């Protein structure tokens, strides 16, 4: 395969721009489907054309209505919409291949009559032998060569009801030239292309026949798809030639990659759109992130919405380097979207829609919103607000500038101080703790460390006095007493010293 520069501007002809996405309903909706759908939609809308959705369910054994429903639901959740499809109808209905079967048989028979296809009765054993013979001869081991039977033998077998497939004829010599909108001129030797099955033994079409027939009948002007289809492009171009139809423009997008540059797969990365929805990623973020996969805005901005992408879209800005789908970068971008595009009220509303009750967290929404990368961060971040005593160990309190003995003494004084606290609001609580830290001559950040751990279970929480206000005096005091026990408590001598220190603290406060 070789490529040369091509100056094509993306137009197959003067006909209206029409693009499509054609997913197979055989599993969870894949982010790769959304990625290709996004670029098809942007190209069509940028040129004032139509984006349509078609279901390619020729694999009857694996295709399910449930999977189709999930695909449509997930693409809609992302904010993608289509002008025509199985759910909205359109002038080229039906939009499910399983409902278009008679068309494919008609076209397959047309190719047989014109001499461009043939009935193939070869058994799997015979095909294996052909592969081995071609391999031994140094040829491409694809299915090609002596496959067609004499006409009278074909008629006899058809009359006998013998099983068969319909195969297309493919040249043995020469080069197929494909003009690609991104890659320029692609050349593939015909010797590398096998005689593709067009109609299977059960009468169902293969992807190749159905794809070409549907794209023609639905007037698709630009076929924008993943680069894994480059090797199939000669078969598709040949079918257009055989039928005498106008060839659409081809554009083969770079594949999404894992961080090790291998093809994105569920073995190494989450790939289901529904996974990211359940994780608490904003649909705007996921579309933004997919838009950044091998493409960039003219001003290189990181965050942009769908409307902005469409406004500035240029397919020529797609880079052919394999875009890396990094969940870590996606989470970073989602955090940016949350902080920059949602205020506290809209954040709480979106989280409620996602499925997490926020009414009890209203006092700390502003703290949560600035700390989460995904909505799924909220539950572990706020669990301590709805728990009893926390499962802490002495190791949780380790601090390089605060010895365990001094820490226990400070917590005991904190406990007594809060026992006496009359006004349980965050400002009063902060003032009391700040005053106690100053009395003990301990830096406020160091002094507050064991208080954070005791009350929130971590030193990385937001303002601890906000949490204490939400928890209330009883639970806060109980957690402080529990922390003192976990750290071994105070000896009689240390307790007397703590009582003395507390008396001095109260005396100074009353002065």
Secondary structure, DSSP 8 states (H G I E B T S, - for coil): -EEE-----S-SSSS--EEEE----SSS-BHHHHHHHHHHHHHHHHTT-EEEE-B----TTT--HHHHHHHHHHHHHHT---SBBTTTB-TT---BGGG-HHHHHHHHHHHHHTTSEEEE---HHHHHHHHHHHHHTTS--SS-SS----HHHHHHHHHHT---EEEE---SSSEEEEEETTTEEEEEEGGG----EEE-TTS-B-HHHHHHHHHHHTT--EEEEEGGGHHHHHHHHHHHHHHT----EEEEE---B-TTSSB--TTTS--BHHHHHHHT--HHHHHHHHHTSS---TT--S---HHHHHHH--GGG---S--B--HHHHHHHHHHHHHHH--HHHHHHHHHHHT---GGGGGGHHHHHTT-SSTTHHHHHHGGGG-SS----GGGG--TTS-HHHHHHHHHHHHHHHHT-S--SHHHHHHHHHHHHHHHT--HHHHHHHHHHHHHSSTTSS-HHHHHHHHHHHHHHHHHHHHHHHTT---HHHHHHHHHHHHHHHHHHH-
